[in-house]
Amino acid sequence: MRNAHPASGSVIQMGMTSFAVAEMGFDDRDYDNWLVTLTQASARLDILQTVVTELCRLCENEDVVKSQQVLSILETQGTITKAADTSSAT
């Protein structure tokens, strides 16, 4: 049957090649998206690590840690904003 319709085989082969090329383009965009996501996550992780380190130092140096001290550290590192702080107080 394959020999009866040789054109069909070439169309399928051409279709598979086109599909592979289209898939490579998608993979490149997907890779770029993952790279951006991982870069952003890495930056956020660095900030979180800094916050945790500062909070640990605060806890080591103080017998009692006030919530305002914790909020100050979080604000300094940009993990929360003043607006978030005032809205949570009400």
Backbone as JSON, one array per atom type, in Angstrom:
{
  "sequence": "MRNAHPASGSVIQMGMTSFAVAEMGFDDRDYDNWLVTLTQASARLDILQTVVTELCRLCENEDVVKSQQVLSILETQGTITKAADTSSAT",
  "N": [[0.81, -1.19, 0.0], [1.97, 1.21, 0.62], [3.54, 1.86, -1.59], [1.58, 2.38, -3.42], [0.65, 4.9, -2.95], [2.81, 7.05, -3.14], [3.11, 9.79, -2.79], [1.76, 10.41, -0.47], [3.4, 9.47, 1.56], [5.56, 11.27, 1.41], [4.32, 13.64, 2.09], [3.62, 13.15, 4.72], [6.17, 12.85, 5.83], [7.19, 15.43, 5.38], [5.4, 16.87, 6.93], [6.08, 15.95, 9.5], [8.67, 16.94, 9.73], [8.16, 19.7, 9.67], [6.69, 19.87, 12.01], [8.65, 19.23, 13.9], [10.4, 21.42, 13.65], [8.71, 23.51, 14.43], [8.3, 22.71, 17.04], [10.84, 23.02, 18.16], [11.09, 25.81, 18.2], [9.16, 26.42, 20.1], [10.28, 25.15, 22.33], [12.53, 26.75, 22.74], [11.38, 29.19, 23.51], [10.09, 28.31, 25.77], [12.28, 27.54, 27.3], [13.49, 30.07, 27.67], [11.47, 31.3, 29.18], [11.5, 29.69, 31.49], [14.09, 30.25, 32.35], [13.94, 32.99, 33.0], [12.03, 32.81, 35.06], [13.4, 31.21, 36.95], [15.57, 32.88, 37.5], [14.29, 35.08, 38.69], [13.19, 33.77, 40.9], [15.51, 33.02, 42.21], [16.53, 35.51, 42.97], [14.53, 36.32, 44.74], [14.82, 34.32, 46.65], [17.35, 34.95, 47.64], [16.76, 37.37, 48.94], [14.94, 36.45, 50.86], [16.62, 34.78, 52.31], [18.37, 36.64, 53.41], [16.57, 38.07, 55.05], [15.79, 36.06, 56.87], [18.25, 35.55, 58.09], [18.74, 38.04, 59.32], [16.55, 38.12, 61.08], [17.14, 35.93, 62.69], [19.5, 36.84, 63.93], [18.4, 38.99, 65.35], [16.72, 37.63, 67.13], [18.65, 36.19, 68.56], [19.98, 38.22, 69.89], [18.12, 39.52, 71.46], [15.97, 39.18, 74.25], [13.22, 39.34, 74.22], [11.35, 39.69, 71.35], [9.87, 42.21, 69.6], [6.93, 42.65, 67.62], [7.04, 44.9, 66.0], [9.75, 45.22, 65.55], [10.3, 42.99, 63.95], [8.66, 43.59, 61.75], [9.95, 45.89, 60.9], [12.4, 44.89, 59.93], [11.42, 43.32, 57.82], [10.29, 45.33, 56.22], [12.57, 46.84, 55.61], [13.96, 45.1, 53.94], [12.25, 45.02, 51.84], [10.24, 43.17, 51.67], [7.75, 43.54, 52.65], [5.43, 46.29, 52.56], [4.83, 49.64, 53.79], [2.13, 50.22, 53.48], [0.94, 47.71, 53.55], [1.51, 47.05, 56.13], [0.04, 48.97, 57.66], [-2.56, 48.38, 56.84], [-2.94, 45.85, 57.9], [-3.04, 46.35, 60.56], [-5.49, 47.36, 61.15]],
  "CA": [[0.0, 0.0, 0.0], [2.83, 2.37, 0.65], [3.95, 2.17, -2.96], [0.44, 2.83, -4.2], [0.49, 6.35, -2.72], [4.11, 7.57, -2.7], [3.0, 11.2, -2.4], [1.3, 10.47, 0.92], [4.58, 9.31, 2.42], [6.36, 12.49, 1.44], [3.57, 14.64, 2.82], [3.77, 12.83, 6.14], [7.54, 13.18, 6.19], [7.3, 16.87, 5.4], [4.65, 17.3, 8.1], [6.85, 15.64, 10.69], [9.77, 17.9, 9.77], [7.59, 20.98, 10.06], [6.33, 19.76, 13.42], [9.89, 19.27, 14.68], [10.89, 22.8, 13.63], [7.8, 24.29, 15.27], [8.52, 22.31, 18.42], [12.09, 23.63, 18.61], [10.81, 27.19, 18.52], [8.43, 26.41, 21.36], [11.22, 24.8, 23.38], [13.37, 27.91, 23.0], [10.58, 30.15, 24.29], [9.88, 27.67, 27.06], [13.56, 27.66, 28.02], [13.63, 31.47, 28.08], [10.52, 31.55, 30.27], [12.02, 29.04, 32.69], [15.28, 30.97, 32.79], [13.47, 34.2, 33.68], [11.39, 32.39, 36.3], [14.43, 30.77, 37.89], [16.35, 34.06, 37.89], [13.46, 35.83, 39.64], [13.09, 32.97, 42.12], [16.8, 33.1, 42.87], [16.6, 36.83, 43.61], [13.62, 36.29, 45.9], [15.43, 33.46, 47.65], [18.42, 35.73, 48.28], [16.11, 38.31, 49.87], [14.4, 35.66, 51.97], [17.76, 34.31, 53.11], [18.83, 37.81, 54.17], [15.57, 38.34, 56.08], [15.89, 35.01, 57.89], [19.51, 35.78, 58.82], [18.55, 39.2, 60.2], [15.62, 37.75, 62.14], [17.89, 35.06, 63.6], [20.37, 37.72, 64.73], [17.54, 39.73, 66.27], [16.29, 36.69, 68.18], [19.82, 35.85, 69.38], [20.41, 39.38, 70.68], [17.02, 40.04, 72.27], [15.19, 38.19, 75.0], [11.85, 39.46, 73.71], [11.34, 40.37, 70.06], [8.57, 42.84, 69.36], [6.48, 42.53, 66.23], [7.49, 46.07, 65.25], [11.12, 44.95, 65.13], [10.21, 42.05, 62.83], [8.11, 44.34, 60.62], [10.99, 46.81, 60.43], [13.33, 44.1, 59.11], [10.72, 42.97, 56.59], [10.17, 46.55, 55.41], [13.9, 47.2, 55.14], [14.32, 44.2, 52.84], [11.28, 45.17, 50.76], [9.33, 42.03, 51.59], [6.42, 44.12, 52.89], [5.43, 47.74, 52.42], [4.13, 50.34, 54.86], [0.68, 50.1, 53.24], [0.54, 46.38, 54.03], [1.62, 47.1, 57.59], [-1.06, 49.74, 58.23], [-3.84, 47.71, 56.57], [-3.06, 44.69, 58.77], [-3.23, 46.82, 61.92], [-6.89, 47.73, 61.37]],
  "C": [[0.85, 1.26, 0.0], [3.24, 2.81, -0.75], [2.81, 2.7, -3.8], [0.24, 4.34, -4.06], [1.81, 6.96, -2.25], [4.03, 9.03, -2.26], [2.59, 11.34, -0.95], [2.48, 10.36, 1.87], [5.4, 10.58, 2.51], [5.64, 13.61, 2.18], [3.71, 14.42, 4.32], [5.16, 13.2, 6.6], [7.72, 14.69, 6.3], [6.57, 17.44, 6.62], [5.42, 17.07, 9.38], [8.02, 16.6, 10.83], [9.28, 19.26, 10.22], [7.24, 20.99, 11.54], [7.57, 19.87, 14.3], [10.44, 20.69, 14.74], [10.02, 23.67, 14.53], [8.03, 23.98, 16.74], [9.81, 22.91, 18.97], [11.88, 25.08, 18.98], [10.09, 27.31, 19.85], [9.38, 26.11, 22.52], [12.12, 25.98, 23.72], [12.63, 28.94, 23.84], [10.36, 29.6, 25.7], [11.14, 27.77, 27.91], [13.76, 29.08, 28.52], [12.7, 31.8, 29.24], [11.0, 30.92, 31.57], [13.23, 29.77, 33.24], [14.9, 32.24, 33.54], [12.86, 33.85, 35.03], [12.41, 31.99, 37.35], [15.3, 31.93, 38.38], [15.58, 34.88, 38.93], [13.35, 35.07, 40.97], [14.39, 33.03, 42.91], [16.96, 34.43, 43.6], [15.71, 36.88, 44.85], [14.18, 35.43, 47.02], [16.56, 34.18, 48.37], [17.85, 36.71, 49.3], [15.59, 37.57, 51.09], [15.52, 35.18, 52.89], [18.3, 35.45, 53.98], [17.88, 38.12, 55.32], [15.69, 37.32, 57.22], [17.15, 35.21, 58.73], [19.35, 36.95, 59.79], [17.6, 38.89, 61.36], [16.29, 36.82, 63.16], [18.8, 35.88, 64.5], [19.56, 38.49, 65.77], [17.12, 38.83, 67.44], [17.45, 36.3, 69.1], [20.18, 36.98, 70.34], [19.34, 39.92, 71.62], [16.34, 38.9, 73.01], [13.75, 38.15, 74.48], [11.92, 40.25, 72.4], [9.93, 40.9, 69.83], [8.22, 42.73, 67.88], [6.93, 43.72, 65.39], [8.94, 45.9, 64.78], [11.15, 44.01, 63.92], [9.71, 42.79, 61.59], [9.15, 45.31, 60.05], [12.0, 46.09, 59.54], [12.68, 43.75, 57.78], [10.57, 44.17, 55.66], [11.51, 46.95, 54.81], [14.3, 46.37, 53.93], [13.32, 44.26, 51.68], [10.31, 44.01, 50.64], [7.9, 42.44, 51.92], [6.55, 45.63, 52.72], [4.68, 48.35, 53.61], [2.63, 50.19, 54.71], [0.17, 48.76, 53.74], [0.55, 46.36, 55.55], [0.43, 47.82, 58.2], [-2.4, 49.07, 57.97], [-4.02, 46.51, 57.47], [-3.33, 45.11, 60.2], [-4.7, 47.15, 62.2], [-7.8, 46.54, 61.39]]
}
